[in-house]
């Protein structure tokens, strides 16, 4: 959806420079970053199972941002997790506070050199620069050698499949999934997630059916698929999707209960073109004029 033509975009707690990126700050990214069900309840609880490494009791909460672009999703999640972390430490005895400092790490992987450089700059200027890391590499290659698992993965993916391309090669690479298919994306996420870890993304409704057909029910549980509409009368234009990596021991009753998870829709604009209340409630912690 719409993106800014300015060289940078200011939010309440951070700024995002995007003049060197093929894909600018967009409503899609803001929606996903604000809606994401980051596992903040896991702060202080590291008893997760990871097939790739031996986990330790005090491991930080780990988040992976695939195809970070400007780094906006990582910055939004860092803001939200920082707020949670602050609330947790206030509730604890002061002698325990040092053990909760910096209890999350966000790794942002980006294929395109210009975007990776700009994301690194945006991270360095932020309040959470110590928790944010950029890796300039193909996610499929990197994942094969990554000695780490993540509690949560987020992605605003290149989603056009076999679609007409424009004149800009960089923009085509950012928007079309020639280098990272939906199947490849699901494989990477499955490989890098802990059991019961979450994978969230946003897709056009037209691409959701293609994506949904590739979801292996033995690996994934589709727990949320929320419609996004431009206004109350329009057809849905986006899907906010949440997948949970299933444990083999997941009982049928648990699966059925999970399938009853959040249903609903987000509407962006009112008939008078002002923001709809559902959009304001979701994004008010980020947009300056909300």
C-alpha positions in Angstrom: 0.0 0.0 0.0 0.9 3.7 0.1 4.5 4.7 1.0 6.2 8.0 1.8 8.1 10.0 -0.9 10.2 11.8 1.7 13.8 10.6 2.4 12.9 9.6 5.9 9.7 8.8 7.9 9.4 9.9 11.5 7.6 7.9 14.1 7.1 8.7 17.8 10.2 6.9 19.1 12.4 6.5 16.0 13.0 7.6 12.4 13.4 5.5 9.3 15.5 6.7 6.4 14.4 4.9 3.2 15.8 7.0 0.3 18.3 4.2 -0.6 15.8 1.4 -0.4 13.7 0.0 -3.3 10.7 -0.3 -1.0 9.8 2.7 1.1 8.0 2.8 4.5 4.6 1.4 3.8 1.2 1.0 5.5 1.7 -2.8 5.1 4.8 -2.7 7.2 3.2 -0.5 9.9 0.2 -2.7 10.1 2.3 -5.9 10.5 4.6 -4.4 13.0 1.8 -3.0 15.2 -0.4 -6.1 14.9 2.3 -8.7 15.4 1.7 -10.9 18.5 5.3 -10.8 19.7 5.8 -13.3 22.4 6.4 -10.8 25.1 5.0 -13.2 27.7 8.1 -15.3 27.2 10.4 -12.6 28.6 12.1 -14.4 31.5 11.1 -17.8 30.3 13.6 -19.6 28.1 12.4 -23.1 28.3 11.9 -23.5 24.5 12.9 -26.4 22.4 15.2 -25.8 19.5 16.4 -28.6 17.1 19.5 -26.7 15.9 21.3 -25.7 19.2 21.5 -26.5 22.9 19.5 -23.9 24.6 20.5 -22.2 27.9 18.2 -21.0 30.7 18.8 -17.3 30.3 18.8 -17.0 26.6 17.2 -13.8 25.4 14.0 -13.7 23.4 15.1 -14.0 19.8 13.3 -12.5 16.8 14.1 -12.8 13.1 13.1 -10.2 10.5 13.3 -11.7 7.0 13.9 -9.2 4.2 14.1 -6.3 6.6 14.4 -3.6 4.0 14.5 -0.3 5.9 14.4 -2.1 9.2 11.0 -0.7 10.2 9.6 -4.0 11.5 12.6 -4.6 13.7 12.4 -1.1 15.1 8.7 -1.4 15.8 9.1 -4.7 17.6 12.1 -3.3 19.5 9.9 -0.4 20.7 7.2 -2.7 21.8 9.5 -5.2 23.6 11.4 -2.4 25.3 8.1 -1.2 26.8 7.2 -4.7 28.0 10.7 -5.2 29.4 10.4 -1.9 31.3 7.1 -2.9 32.8 8.5 -6.3 33.8 11.5 -4.9 35.6 9.3 -2.4 37.5 7.3 -5.2 38.9 10.3 -7.2 40.1 12.6 -6.8 43.1 15.4 -4.4 42.3 18.0 -7.1 42.9 16.6 -9.0 39.9 16.6 -6.1 37.4 20.1 -6.6 36.0 19.2 -10.1 34.8 16.3 -8.7 32.7 18.4 -6.0 31.0 18.5 -6.5 27.2 16.3 -9.5 27.3 15.6 -9.6 23.5 17.7 -9.7 20.3 16.4 -9.0 16.8 18.3 -10.2 13.8 17.4 -8.6 10.5 18.4 -10.4 7.3 18.5 -8.4 4.0 19.7 -9.5 0.6 20.0 -6.1 -1.1 23.2 -4.2 -0.2 21.7 -0.7 -0.2 18.8 -1.6 2.0 21.0 -3.5 4.4 23.3 -0.5 4.7 20.3 1.8 5.3 18.7 -0.5 7.9 22.0 -0.7 9.8 22.1 3.2 9.8 18.5 3.3 11.1 19.3 0.8 13.8 22.4 2.7 14.9 20.4 5.9 15.4 17.7 4.1 17.5 17.4 3.6 21.2 17.7 -0.1 20.8 20.9 -0.3 18.7 22.5 -2.8 21.0 19.6 -5.3 20.4 19.4 -5.0 16.6 21.7 -6.7 14.1 21.7 -6.6 10.3 22.9 -9.5 8.2 23.5 -8.7 4.5 22.9 -12.1 3.0 20.4 -14.3 1.2 18.1 -15.8 3.9 18.1 -19.2 2.3 21.9 -19.4 2.3 22.3 -17.9 5.7 19.7 -20.2 7.3 21.7 -23.3 6.2 24.6 -22.3 8.5 22.8 -20.4 11.2 23.6 -21.8 14.7 20.5 -20.2 16.3 16.8 -20.6 16.6 14.2 -17.9 17.0 11.0 -17.6 19.1 9.4 -15.4 16.5 9.8 -14.6 12.8 8.3 -11.7 11.0 8.3 -10.9 7.3 6.8 -8.4 4.8 7.7 -10.6 1.9 8.1 -10.0 -1.9 4.7 -11.4 -2.8 4.1 -11.0 -6.6 4.2 -14.4 -8.4 4.6 -14.5 -12.2 3.5 -10.9 -12.4 4.4 -8.1 -14.8 7.5 -6.3 -13.7 8.5 -2.6 -13.9 11.6 -0.9 -15.1 13.4 -0.8 -11.7 15.4 -4.0 -11.1 15.8 -3.3 -7.4 12.1 -2.6 -6.9 11.3 -5.7 -8.9 13.6 -7.8 -6.7 11.9 -6.3 -3.6 8.4 -6.9 -4.8 8.5 -10.2 -6.7 9.3 -13.6 -5.1 11.7 -14.8 -7.8 14.5 -15.2 -5.2 12.3 -16.3 -2.3 9.2 -18.3 -3.1 6.4 -18.9 -0.6 7.6 -22.5 -0.4 11.1 -21.4 0.3 10.0 -18.9 2.9 8.0 -21.5 4.8 10.9 -23.9 4.7 13.3 -21.3 6.1 10.8 -20.3 8.9 10.3 -23.9 9.9 14.0 -24.6 10.0 14.8 -21.5 12.2 11.8 -21.5 14.6 11.6 -23.1 18.0 8.7 -25.5 18.6 5.6 -23.5 19.2 7.3 -20.5 17.7 5.3 -18.0 15.7 5.7 -16.8 12.1 3.8 -13.7 11.0 3.5 -11.9 7.7 1.2 -9.8 5.5 0.1 -10.7 2.0 -2.4 -9.3 -0.6 -5.6 -11.3 -0.4 -5.0 -12.5 -4.0 -1.7 -14.1 -2.9 -3.0 -15.6 0.3 -4.7 -18.5 -1.4 -1.5 -19.5 -3.1 0.4 -19.2 0.2 -2.3 -21.1 2.2 -2.2 -24.0 -0.2 1.5 -24.5 0.6 1.0 -24.7 4.4 1.8 -28.2 5.7 -0.7 -28.9 8.5 1.8 -31.4 10.0 4.2 -28.5 10.5 2.1 -25.4 10.8 -1.1 -24.3 12.6 -2.8 -21.3 10.9 -4.0 -19.5 14.0 -4.9 -16.1 12.6 -5.8 -14.7 9.2 -7.1 -11.1 9.7 -8.6 -9.1 6.8 -7.5 -5.6 6.2 -9.9 -3.3 4.3 -9.4 0.2 2.9 -12.8 1.2 4.1 -15.9 -0.5 5.5 -17.5 -1.1 2.0 -14.4 -2.3 0.2 -13.3 -5.9 -0.2 -10.3 -7.1 1.9 -7.0 -6.0 0.3 -4.5 -7.6 2.7 -4.3 -10.6 5.1 -2.4 -10.5 8.3 -1.3 -14.1 8.9 -0.1 -15.9 12.0 1.4 -19.4 11.9 2.5 -21.5 14.8 5.1 -24.2 14.4 3.4 -27.3 15.8 4.9 -29.8 18.2 4.3 -33.4 17.2 2.6 -34.0 20.4 0.0 -31.3 19.9 -3.4 -32.8 20.8 -6.3 -32.6 18.5 -8.3 -30.7 21.2 -5.5 -28.1 21.4 -5.5 -27.7 17.6 -9.2 -27.1 17.5 -9.0 -24.6 20.3 -6.2 -22.7 18.5 -8.3 -22.6 15.3 -10.9 -20.6 17.4 -8.3 -17.8 17.8 -8.8 -14.2 17.0 -11.1 -13.4 14.1 -11.9 -10.0 12.8 -10.8 -7.2 10.5 -8.9 -3.9 10.4 -10.3 -1.0 8.5 -7.9 1.8 7.5 -10.2 4.7 6.5 -13.6 6.1 7.4 -15.9 7.5 4.7 -14.6 11.0 5.4 -11.0 9.6 4.7 -9.9 10.0 8.3 -8.4 7.0 9.9 -10.8 4.3 11.2 -10.8 3.7 14.9 -9.6 0.1 14.5 -6.5 1.5 12.6 -5.9 4.2 15.2 -6.1 1.8 18.1 -3.6 -0.5 16.4 -1.0 2.2 15.3 -1.3 5.0 17.8 1.9 4.1 19.6 3.8 4.8 16.4 2.3 7.5 14.1 3.1 11.1 15.2 -0.4 12.4 14.6 -2.4 9.8 16.4 
